[in-house]
Amino acid sequence: MIIGLPREVKSDEYRVGMVPAGAIALRKAGHQVLVETQAGAGSGFSDEDYTQAEASIVPTAKDVWSRADMIVKVKEPQAAEVSMIRPGQILFTYFHFAAEKALTQGILKSNSVAIAYETVTDREGKLPLLTPMSEVAGKMSVQEGAKYLERPMMGRGILLGGVPGVEPAHVTILGGGVVGTNAAKVAAGLGARVVIMDVNVERLRYLSDVMPANVQTLFSDPLQIRRQLALADLVIGAVLIPGARCPVLVTREHLSKMKPGAVIVDVGVDQGGCVETIKPTTHAEPTYMVDGIVHYGVTNMPGAVGRTSTFALTNATLPYAVRIASKGWKQACKEDAGLANGVNIDSGKVTNKPVAETFGIPFAPLSL
């Protein structure tokens, strides 16, 4: 099989679909790897690095898309890329379809096979291909939130951890999954007062056991959310429903109860976000103000730390890519029901139920 690695074209996206070592693994398995020139530059990988890994460097994205049987990338195909997709071509990347109807319709029309990293599951029902980027985004959410709490950034002028004699910032985290856990670790390490909210009591018990003393767990209900928003200097949206749009937990009405200059970082913005007033932003223009509250809605947060993110992502995705290439996607899915959960669209049919329900599109169970 021919595997293609195009250069990412989303704004300020510095990741690449695979490190050179991944190309070596695919070559050893008998496959050919095409890499668009400079695809790895943002992550610190030169064309020479890929050449030494026995990959072939091609000059344009069109060369990759027109020749590859499977495209391995990071972010969802952008408009210019959707037009290059071929019928039957396998796309292995993040999609987050439920947040973008135009992308969903574009992939349906292409008659390709869309295998979404974010809905692949393991034997325990966890999300092994989403986890590494959730870890990065969770840690970055506090890093970015701390920066935008600074007064020159229109924040409240609060140092996250405070200093002796001055209270620290209050950080409210909506969601106790991978993003929320990593955000709490960083915020707590910096000395903030942290509250993690979730609807899973067992998860809260676990977090209560493993988190330091400056982290409190709370069951998430509308009343507690309202109370926490009034206390918060920094709010981190860390809500995820695999394949589906995030539920809205913070409404515009809530903003009026928050402290002026408080910061909201909604990590789930690429799935629609849990904040009513959040909208996608870029690293070039990451924030905007609504009712005196700073909103941070960058949809590709891990892209800013491309080298770390690319290594972490390849560690997780490479074994799946090798299996798909070696066995074909249908056989690989027959042998691994968790990988089959990653197939969101197959040749013009929506095979992921939450995506179908989001847009009122007929759901077609995956046929193998």
C-alpha positions as CSV (number, residue, x, y, z in Angstrom):
1,M,0.0,0.0,0.0
2,I,1.1,3.6,-0.6
3,I,0.8,5.8,2.5
4,G,0.8,9.6,2.1
5,L,1.9,12.2,4.6
6,P,0.8,15.6,3.4
7,R,2.0,18.9,5.0
8,E,-0.7,20.2,7.4
9,V,-2.4,23.3,6.0
10,K,-4.5,24.4,9.0
11,S,-3.5,27.7,10.4
12,D,-0.5,27.4,12.8
13,E,-0.5,23.7,12.7
14,Y,3.1,22.4,13.2
15,R,2.5,18.7,13.6
16,V,2.9,16.0,11.0
17,G,1.1,12.7,10.6
18,M,4.1,10.6,11.4
19,V,7.7,10.8,12.6
20,P,10.5,9.3,10.3
21,A,10.6,6.2,12.5
22,G,7.0,5.5,11.4
23,A,8.1,5.5,7.8
24,I,10.8,2.9,8.6
25,A,8.2,0.7,10.3
26,L,5.9,0.9,7.2
27,R,8.7,0.2,4.8
28,K,9.7,-2.8,6.8
29,A,6.1,-4.0,6.5
30,G,6.4,-3.7,2.7
31,H,4.7,-0.4,2.1
32,Q,5.7,2.8,0.3
33,V,5.6,6.1,2.1
34,L,5.2,9.4,0.2
35,V,6.0,12.7,2.1
36,E,5.2,16.1,0.9
37,T,8.3,18.3,1.0
38,Q,8.7,20.2,4.3
39,A,5.8,18.3,5.8
40,G,7.8,17.6,9.0
41,A,9.6,21.0,9.2
42,G,7.2,22.3,11.9
43,S,8.1,19.4,14.1
44,G,11.8,19.6,13.5
45,F,12.0,16.8,10.8
46,S,13.8,17.6,7.5
47,D,13.2,16.0,4.2
48,E,16.5,14.3,4.6
49,D,15.3,12.7,7.8
50,Y,12.4,11.1,5.9
51,T,14.7,10.2,3.0
52,Q,17.0,8.3,5.4
53,A,13.9,6.5,6.6
54,E,13.4,5.3,3.0
55,A,10.4,7.5,2.4
56,S,9.9,9.3,-1.0
57,I,9.7,13.1,-1.0
58,V,7.2,14.6,-3.4
59,P,6.9,18.3,-4.3
60,T,3.2,19.0,-3.8
61,A,0.2,18.0,-1.8
62,K,-1.5,16.9,-5.1
63,D,1.3,14.4,-5.6
64,V,0.5,12.9,-2.2
65,W,-3.3,12.9,-2.5
66,S,-3.4,11.6,-6.1
67,R,-1.1,8.6,-5.4
68,A,-1.6,7.5,-1.8
69,D,-4.0,4.6,-1.0
70,M,-4.1,5.9,2.6
71,I,-3.6,9.4,3.9
72,V,-2.2,9.7,7.4
73,K,-2.4,13.2,8.9
74,V,-3.3,15.1,12.0
75,K,-6.1,17.6,11.5
76,E,-9.3,17.2,9.5
77,P,-9.0,17.8,5.8
78,Q,-9.4,21.4,4.9
79,A,-11.5,22.6,2.0
80,A,-8.7,22.6,-0.5
81,E,-7.8,19.0,0.6
82,V,-11.3,17.7,0.4
83,S,-11.4,18.4,-3.3
84,M,-8.4,16.1,-3.8
85,I,-9.8,13.1,-2.0
86,R,-10.4,10.0,-4.2
87,P,-13.2,7.4,-4.0
88,G,-12.1,4.5,-1.8
89,Q,-9.1,6.4,-0.4
90,I,-8.5,5.8,3.3
91,L,-8.2,8.8,5.5
92,F,-6.7,8.2,8.9
93,T,-6.8,11.4,11.0
94,Y,-8.8,13.5,13.5
95,F,-12.1,14.5,12.1
96,H,-14.5,15.7,14.8
97,F,-17.3,15.5,12.3
98,A,-20.1,16.5,14.8
99,A,-18.8,20.0,15.0
100,E,-18.6,20.7,11.2
101,K,-21.4,19.8,8.8
102,A,-19.6,21.1,5.7
103,L,-16.7,18.7,6.4
104,T,-19.1,15.8,6.9
105,Q,-20.9,16.5,3.7
106,G,-17.6,16.9,1.8
107,I,-16.3,13.5,3.0
108,L,-19.6,11.9,2.2
109,K,-19.5,13.2,-1.4
110,S,-15.9,12.0,-1.8
111,N,-16.9,8.3,-1.3
112,S,-13.8,7.8,0.8
113,V,-13.3,5.9,4.0
114,A,-12.8,8.1,7.1
115,I,-11.3,6.5,10.1
116,A,-11.3,9.0,12.9
117,Y,-8.6,8.9,15.6
118,E,-11.0,10.3,18.2
119,T,-13.5,7.4,18.1
120,V,-11.1,4.4,17.9
121,T,-11.4,2.5,21.2
122,D,-9.4,-0.1,23.0
123,R,-10.5,-3.2,24.9
124,E,-11.4,-1.1,28.0
125,G,-13.5,1.3,25.9
126,K,-10.9,4.0,26.2
127,L,-9.8,6.3,23.4
128,P,-6.1,5.4,22.8
129,L,-5.6,7.8,19.8
130,L,-7.3,10.7,21.4
131,T,-5.5,10.3,24.7
132,P,-2.0,11.6,23.8
133,M,-3.4,14.9,22.3
134,S,-5.8,15.2,25.3
135,E,-2.8,15.0,27.6
136,V,-1.0,17.7,25.7
137,A,-4.1,19.9,25.4
138,G,-4.9,19.5,29.1
139,K,-1.5,20.7,30.2
140,M,-1.5,23.5,27.6
141,S,-4.9,24.7,28.7
142,V,-3.5,25.8,32.1
143,Q,-0.4,27.2,30.4
144,E,-2.5,29.3,28.1
145,G,-5.0,30.2,30.7
146,A,-2.3,31.5,33.0
147,K,-0.9,33.7,30.2
148,Y,-4.3,35.2,29.4
149,L,-5.1,36.0,33.0
150,E,-2.3,38.6,32.7
151,R,-3.6,42.1,32.5
152,P,-1.9,43.0,29.1
153,M,-3.9,40.0,27.7
154,M,-7.1,41.5,29.0
155,G,-7.2,39.1,32.0
156,R,-7.8,39.9,35.6
157,G,-4.1,40.4,36.4
158,I,-3.9,37.2,38.5
159,L,-0.9,35.1,39.1
160,L,-2.1,31.5,39.0
161,G,-0.3,30.3,42.1
162,G,-0.4,33.6,44.0
163,V,2.5,34.4,46.4
164,P,2.8,34.3,50.2
165,G,0.1,36.5,51.7
166,V,-1.9,36.7,48.5
167,E,-4.5,34.0,47.5
168,P,-4.0,32.0,44.4
169,A,-6.3,31.8,41.4
170,H,-9.4,29.7,41.5
171,V,-9.5,27.2,38.6
172,T,-12.7,25.4,37.7
173,I,-12.4,22.4,35.4
174,L,-15.5,21.0,33.7
175,G,-14.8,17.3,33.1
176,G,-12.6,14.8,34.9
177,G,-11.3,12.8,31.9
178,V,-7.8,12.9,30.4
179,V,-7.9,16.6,29.6
180,G,-9.3,17.6,33.0
181,T,-6.9,15.4,34.9
182,N,-3.8,16.8,33.1
183,A,-5.1,20.3,33.5
184,A,-5.6,19.8,37.2
185,K,-2.1,18.4,37.7
186,V,-0.5,21.4,36.1
187,A,-2.8,24.0,37.8
188,A,-2.2,22.3,41.2
189,G,1.5,22.1,40.6
190,L,1.5,25.9,40.0
191,G,-0.3,26.4,43.3
192,A,-3.8,27.3,42.2
193,R,-6.9,26.3,44.0
194,V,-8.5,23.7,41.7
195,V,-12.0,22.2,41.5
196,I,-12.7,19.3,39.1
197,M,-16.3,18.7,38.2
198,D,-17.8,15.6,36.7
199,V,-21.0,13.5,36.6
200,N,-19.1,10.2,37.2
201,V,-18.9,9.6,40.9
202,E,-16.4,6.8,40.6
203,R,-14.1,9.0,38.6
204,L,-14.4,11.7,41.2
205,R,-13.5,9.2,43.9
206,Y,-10.4,8.2,41.9
207,L,-9.4,11.8,41.4
208,S,-9.9,12.6,45.0
209,D,-7.5,9.8,45.9
210,V,-4.7,10.7,43.5
211,M,-4.8,14.5,43.4
212,P,-2.9,16.8,45.8
213,A,-4.6,18.6,48.7
214,N,-5.3,21.8,46.7
215,V,-7.6,19.9,44.3
216,Q,-11.2,19.4,45.2
217,T,-13.7,17.2,43.4
218,L,-17.4,18.2,42.9
219,F,-20.3,16.5,41.3
220,S,-21.4,18.5,38.3
221,D,-24.9,19.8,38.3
222,P,-26.4,23.1,37.0
223,L,-26.4,24.7,40.5
224,Q,-22.8,23.7,41.3
225,I,-21.6,24.9,37.9
226,R,-23.2,28.3,38.4
227,R,-21.6,28.6,41.9
228,Q,-18.2,27.6,40.5
229,L,-18.3,30.0,37.6
230,A,-18.9,32.9,40.0
231,L,-15.7,31.9,41.9
232,A,-13.5,31.1,39.0
233,D,-10.6,33.1,37.6
234,L,-9.9,30.4,35.0
235,V,-12.5,27.9,33.6
236,I,-11.3,25.0,31.5
237,G,-13.9,23.1,29.4
238,A,-12.8,19.5,29.3
239,V,-16.0,17.8,28.3
240,L,-16.1,15.0,25.7
241,I,-18.8,12.7,24.3
242,P,-17.0,10.5,21.8
243,G,-18.1,11.3,18.3
244,A,-20.9,13.7,19.4
245,R,-21.1,17.4,20.0
246,C,-20.2,18.6,23.4
247,P,-23.2,19.5,25.7
248,V,-23.5,23.2,26.5
249,L,-22.8,23.6,30.3
250,V,-21.9,27.3,30.3
251,T,-24.5,29.7,28.8
252,R,-24.1,33.4,27.9
253,E,-26.3,34.2,30.9
254,H,-23.6,32.6,33.1
255,L,-21.0,35.0,31.9
256,S,-22.7,37.9,33.7
257,K,-22.1,36.1,37.0
258,M,-18.4,35.7,36.4
259,K,-15.6,38.0,37.5
260,P,-14.6,40.6,34.8
261,G,-11.4,39.5,33.1
262,A,-11.8,35.8,34.0
263,V,-10.6,33.4,31.3
264,I,-12.4,30.5,29.6
265,V,-10.3,27.9,27.8
266,D,-12.6,25.4,26.0
267,V,-10.5,22.4,25.0
268,G,-13.6,20.8,23.4
269,V,-14.1,23.6,20.9
270,D,-13.3,21.2,18.0
271,Q,-16.4,19.2,19.1
272,G,-18.5,22.3,19.4
273,G,-17.4,23.2,23.0
274,C,-19.2,23.2,26.3
275,V,-19.5,27.0,26.4
276,E,-22.3,28.6,24.5
277,T,-20.2,31.6,23.5
278,I,-17.1,29.7,22.4
279,K,-16.1,29.8,18.7
280,P,-13.0,28.4,16.9
281,T,-9.9,30.6,17.0
282,T,-6.3,30.2,15.8
283,H,-2.9,30.5,17.4
284,A,-2.5,33.8,15.5
285,E,-5.6,35.2,17.1
286,P,-6.4,32.9,20.0
287,T,-8.8,35.0,22.2
288,Y,-11.8,37.3,22.0
289,M,-14.0,39.0,24.6
290,V,-17.6,38.4,25.4
291,D,-19.3,40.3,28.2
292,G,-15.9,41.0,29.8
293,I,-14.8,37.4,29.8
294,V,-11.7,36.3,27.8
295,H,-12.5,33.3,25.5
296,Y,-9.7,31.0,24.2
297,G,-11.0,28.7,21.5
298,V,-7.9,27.4,19.6
299,T,-9.0,24.2,17.9
300,N,-5.5,22.7,17.5
301,M,-3.8,23.6,20.7
302,P,-1.2,20.7,20.5
303,G,-0.1,22.0,17.1
304,A,1.8,24.8,18.9
305,V,4.1,22.1,20.4
306,G,4.5,20.2,17.2
307,R,7.5,18.1,18.1
308,T,6.2,16.8,21.4
309,S,2.8,16.2,19.9
310,T,4.0,14.4,16.8
311,F,6.0,12.0,18.8
312,A,3.2,11.3,21.2
313,L,0.7,10.9,18.3
314,T,2.8,8.6,16.3
315,N,3.5,6.4,19.3
316,A,-0.3,5.8,19.5
317,T,-1.3,5.7,15.8
318,L,1.5,3.8,14.1
319,P,0.5,0.3,15.1
320,Y,-3.0,0.9,13.7
321,A,-1.6,2.4,10.5
322,V,0.7,-0.6,9.9
323,R,-2.3,-3.0,10.5
324,I,-4.5,-1.1,8.1
325,A,-1.9,-0.9,5.5
326,S,-0.9,-4.6,5.8
327,K,-4.3,-6.2,6.1
328,G,-6.6,-3.7,4.4
329,W,-9.0,-1.6,6.5
330,K,-11.9,-4.0,6.4
331,Q,-9.9,-7.0,7.6
332,A,-8.1,-4.9,10.2
333,C,-11.6,-3.8,11.5
334,K,-12.9,-7.3,11.5
335,E,-10.1,-8.3,13.8
336,D,-10.3,-5.2,16.0
337,A,-13.8,-4.0,16.9
338,G,-12.2,-0.9,18.5
339,L,-10.7,0.1,15.2
340,A,-14.0,-0.5,13.5
341,N,-15.4,2.1,16.0
342,G,-13.1,4.6,14.3
343,V,-14.8,4.3,10.9
344,N,-17.1,7.3,10.8
345,I,-17.9,7.4,7.1
346,D,-17.6,4.6,4.5
347,S,-18.1,5.3,0.9
348,G,-20.9,7.9,1.2
349,K,-22.5,6.4,4.3
350,V,-22.3,7.7,7.9
351,T,-21.3,4.7,10.1
352,N,-21.0,6.6,13.3
353,K,-24.3,7.0,15.1
354,P,-23.6,10.3,17.1
355,V,-22.5,12.0,13.8
356,A,-25.7,10.8,12.0
357,E,-27.9,12.0,14.8
358,T,-26.2,15.4,15.0
359,F,-27.0,16.2,11.4
360,G,-30.1,14.1,10.9
361,I,-28.4,11.9,8.3
362,P,-29.4,8.3,7.9
363,F,-27.2,6.0,10.0
364,A,-25.7,3.0,8.2
365,P,-24.1,0.4,10.5
366,L,-20.6,-0.6,9.3
367,S,-20.7,-3.6,7.0
368,L,-17.5,-5.6,6.9
